[in-house]
């Protein structure tokens, strides 16, 4: 895809215990804010920006992030990713992430909102060296439609490929096509309207952590379904279905707090988006 709507490249490195920007480049309708060091920590938080306000027909975006040895960052978005009507061609975003030994990355974008007749494809490819750690979350939210339908978008496809020392350890493919498939049926959303995924990969993602996450999720009140999968290769996947974005965000926040306490002995930073 030679004519990208937006391109962003970010490289970070560790300098005497503090992660700093090594290189940053962006072009078109994709930008990034200067890093914010919440609570005077040594781990910067970067906010991705889309000046256009949303993804339109045929938009294409490319994001590439590289973390050198022992560098640590949080990457998030300034607001939800909004995909509007795409009558001719789907919107597309491609992300490649390279995590070197001892690096740590939290990729926690705000929810994806798909409006009436939206078509969207997203592909994340993560290359990790042994000793790196990666946290990723996504939440799929149906946008408003004139008819008041929850599933007025045309199709959503999200693909995640994670490689550890060049070996594929995660292949996760979500494909929702409401106009052709029964979203309320078994194997789809089963009566719920929102879905979230939380992927955890790292040497500390043990079966013990899996049991702790079970307990944390079980304590959350509300109407939802949750499932956890142990990847047996230092990884855990959490999937949650609910009827609101806030319900899934609350569950993922509780899981994030547990991981941050267990792995780093601290609470995660509040991202201050309002």
C-alpha positions in Angstrom: 0.0 0.0 0.0 2.2 2.9 -1.2 -0.3 5.7 -0.6 -0.8 5.6 3.2 -3.3 8.0 4.8 -1.0 8.1 7.8 2.4 6.7 8.8 4.0 6.7 12.2 7.3 5.3 13.3 8.6 5.3 16.9 11.9 4.0 18.4 12.7 4.1 22.1 15.7 3.2 24.1 16.8 2.9 27.7 19.3 5.5 29.0 20.5 5.0 32.5 17.2 3.4 33.6 15.0 5.9 31.8 13.3 5.2 28.5 13.6 8.0 26.0 12.6 8.6 22.4 15.4 7.5 20.0 13.6 8.3 16.8 10.1 9.5 15.8 8.6 10.1 12.4 5.0 10.7 11.3 3.3 11.8 8.1 -0.2 12.4 7.0 -3.2 11.9 9.3 -1.3 10.1 12.0 0.6 11.9 14.8 1.9 11.4 18.2 2.2 13.7 21.3 5.4 14.2 23.2 6.0 11.6 25.8 4.4 12.1 29.2 6.1 10.6 32.3 3.2 10.1 34.7 3.9 10.2 38.4 7.6 11.1 37.6 8.2 7.5 36.5 11.0 6.5 34.0 8.4 4.9 31.7 6.9 7.3 29.1 3.4 7.3 27.8 2.8 8.1 24.2 -0.6 9.3 22.9 -1.5 8.5 19.3 -3.5 11.2 17.5 -5.8 11.1 14.4 -6.3 14.8 13.4 -9.1 13.7 11.0 -11.3 12.5 13.9 -12.0 9.1 12.4 -11.4 6.5 9.7 -13.2 6.9 6.4 -13.6 5.0 3.1 -10.3 3.5 2.0 -8.2 5.1 4.7 -4.9 3.2 5.4 -2.6 3.6 8.4 0.8 2.1 9.3 2.4 2.1 12.7 5.8 0.8 13.6 7.3 0.7 17.1 10.7 -0.6 18.1 11.9 -0.9 21.8 15.6 -1.5 22.5 16.9 -3.6 25.3 15.2 -2.9 28.7 13.2 0.1 27.5 9.6 0.4 28.7 6.7 2.4 27.3 2.9 2.7 27.4 1.2 3.4 24.1 -2.4 4.6 23.9 -4.7 6.7 21.9 -6.0 10.2 22.7 -9.6 9.0 22.1 -11.6 6.1 20.7 -10.9 5.0 17.1 -14.1 5.8 15.1 -14.7 4.0 11.9 -17.5 5.7 9.8 -19.4 4.5 6.7 -17.0 2.9 4.2 -19.2 2.1 1.1 -16.5 1.4 -1.4 -13.4 0.1 0.5 -12.7 -0.9 4.1 -10.4 1.2 6.3 -7.2 -0.5 7.3 -4.5 -0.2 10.0 -1.3 -2.2 10.1 1.0 -2.2 13.2 4.4 -3.8 13.5 6.1 -3.9 16.9 9.6 -5.1 17.7 10.5 -5.8 21.3 14.1 -6.5 22.2 15.3 -8.4 25.2 14.1 -7.1 28.6 11.8 -4.5 27.0 8.2 -4.0 28.2 5.3 -2.5 26.2 1.7 -1.7 27.1 -0.4 -1.1 24.0 -3.7 0.0 25.4 -5.8 1.9 22.8 -9.2 3.3 23.6 -12.2 1.3 22.2 -12.8 0.8 18.5 -16.3 2.2 17.6 -17.8 0.9 14.3 -20.7 3.0 13.0 -23.4 2.1 10.4 -22.0 0.4 7.3 -18.4 0.5 8.6 -15.8 -1.9 7.2 -12.5 -2.2 9.1 -9.5 -4.4 9.0 -6.7 -4.2 11.6 -3.5 -6.3 11.6 -1.0 -6.3 14.5 2.3 -8.1 14.1 4.5 -8.3 17.2 8.1 -9.6 17.2 9.5 -10.4 20.6 12.9 -11.5 21.8 13.0 -13.8 24.8 12.7 -11.8 28.0 10.5 -9.1 26.5 7.0 -8.5 27.9 3.8 -7.3 26.1 0.3 -6.2 27.2 -2.4 -5.5 24.6 -6.1 -4.7 24.9 -8.8 -4.0 22.4 -12.6 -3.4 22.8 -15.1 -3.5 20.0 -18.0 -1.2 20.4 -21.1 -0.8 18.1 -21.6 2.9 17.1 -24.9 4.8 17.0 -27.2 4.2 14.0 -30.4 6.0 12.9 -32.4 2.8 13.4 -31.0 2.2 16.8 -29.5 -1.1 15.8 -26.5 -2.4 17.7 -25.0 -4.3 14.8 -25.3 -1.8 11.9 -21.6 -2.0 10.9 -20.8 -4.1 7.9 -17.7 -6.0 9.0 -14.8 -5.9 11.5 -11.6 -8.0 11.2 -8.9 -7.9 13.8 -5.8 -10.1 13.4 -3.0 -10.5 16.0 0.2 -12.3 15.3 2.8 -12.6 18.0 6.3 -14.1 17.4 8.7 -15.1 20.2 12.2 -15.6 18.9 10.7 -15.9 15.4 8.3 -18.6 16.5 4.6 -17.9 16.1 3.0 -18.3 19.5 -0.3 -16.3 19.1 -2.6 -16.2 16.1 -5.8 -14.5 17.0 -8.4 -13.7 14.3 -11.7 -12.0 15.1 -14.2 -11.5 12.2 -17.6 -10.1 12.8 -20.1 -9.7 9.9 -23.5 -8.9 11.4 -25.4 -8.6 8.1 -24.5 -12.2 7.2 -24.0 -14.0 10.6 -26.2 -14.3 13.7 -24.4 -12.1 16.2 -26.7 -13.4 19.0 -25.9 -17.0 18.2 -23.6 -19.5 19.9 -20.0 -18.9 18.9 -20.6 -15.2 18.2 -21.6 -12.6 20.8 -24.4 -14.7 22.4 -26.7 -11.8 23.3 -24.0 -9.3 24.1 -23.1 -6.2 22.0 -19.5 -5.5 23.1 -16.3 -7.6 23.1 -12.9 -7.1 24.5 -9.6 -9.0 24.3 -6.6 -8.6 26.7 -3.4 -10.4 25.6 -0.5 -10.8 28.1 2.9 -12.3 26.9 6.0 -12.5 29.1 8.1 -14.8 31.2 6.0 -13.9 34.3 2.7 -14.9 32.6 2.5 -18.1 34.6 -0.3 -20.4 35.5 -0.2 -18.8 39.0 -1.0 -15.4 37.4 -3.8 -17.1 35.4 -5.4 -18.2 38.7 -5.1 -14.7 40.2 -6.7 -13.2 37.1 -9.6 -15.6 37.4 -10.2 -14.5 41.0 -10.0 -10.8 40.0 -12.5 -11.1 37.2 -14.8 -13.3 39.3 -15.0 -10.4 41.8 -16.3 -7.9 39.3 -20.1 -7.5 39.5 -22.3 -7.1 36.4 -23.7 -8.9 33.4 -20.8 -10.3 31.3 -19.1 -13.5 30.1 -15.3 -13.9 30.4 -12.9 -16.6 29.3 -9.2 -17.0 30.0 -6.7 -19.1 28.0 -3.2 -20.2 29.0 -1.0 -20.2 26.0 1.5 -22.5 27.6 4.3 -20.4 26.1 4.4 -17.6 28.7 1.1 -16.0 27.6 -2.5 -15.5 28.7 -5.5 -14.3 26.6 -8.6 -12.9 28.2 -11.9 -12.5 26.3 -14.9 -10.6 27.7 -18.4 -10.1 26.3 -20.7 -7.5 27.8 -23.3 -4.8 27.0 -21.2 -1.7 27.6 -17.7 -0.5 27.1 -17.4 0.6 30.7 -18.0 -3.0 31.9 -15.1 -4.4 29.9 -12.9 -1.4 30.7 -13.5 -2.1 34.4 -12.5 -5.7 34.1 -9.4 -5.0 32.1 -8.4 -2.2 34.5 -8.6 -4.6 37.4 -6.4 -7.1 35.5 -3.9 -4.4 34.5 -3.6 -3.3 38.2 -2.9 -6.9 39.3 -0.2 -7.4 36.6 1.4 -4.1 37.4 1.6 -4.9 41.1 2.9 -8.4 40.5 5.4 -7.5 37.8 6.6 -4.1 38.9 5.3 -3.6 42.5 3.3 -0.4 41.6 0.0 0.7 40.3 -0.4 1.5 36.6 -0.5 5.2 35.7 -3.8 6.9 35.2 -3.8 8.0 31.5 -5.7 11.3 32.1 -7.8 11.6 29.0 -10.5 13.8 30.4 
